[in-house]
């Protein structure tokens, strides 16, 4: 049986994922998980997620944005 998906609150998501306006409808955050290692996570209001871990936070963010754009299409 399929589970019903409910849209998340934009205000609640924006608190946890402060980077907005990079991809329409998506929210991102960047965390340094170890010395010089960055993890970027992104989500939309329907709970779809993207993430990438790497040494360059800008590259990690670019990859997540690219994956989010693929989901939007």
Secondary structure, 3 states (H helix, E strand, C coil): CCCCCCCCCHHHHHHHCCECCCCCCEEEEEEEEECCEEEEEEEECCCCEEEEEECCHHHHHHHHHHHHHHHHC
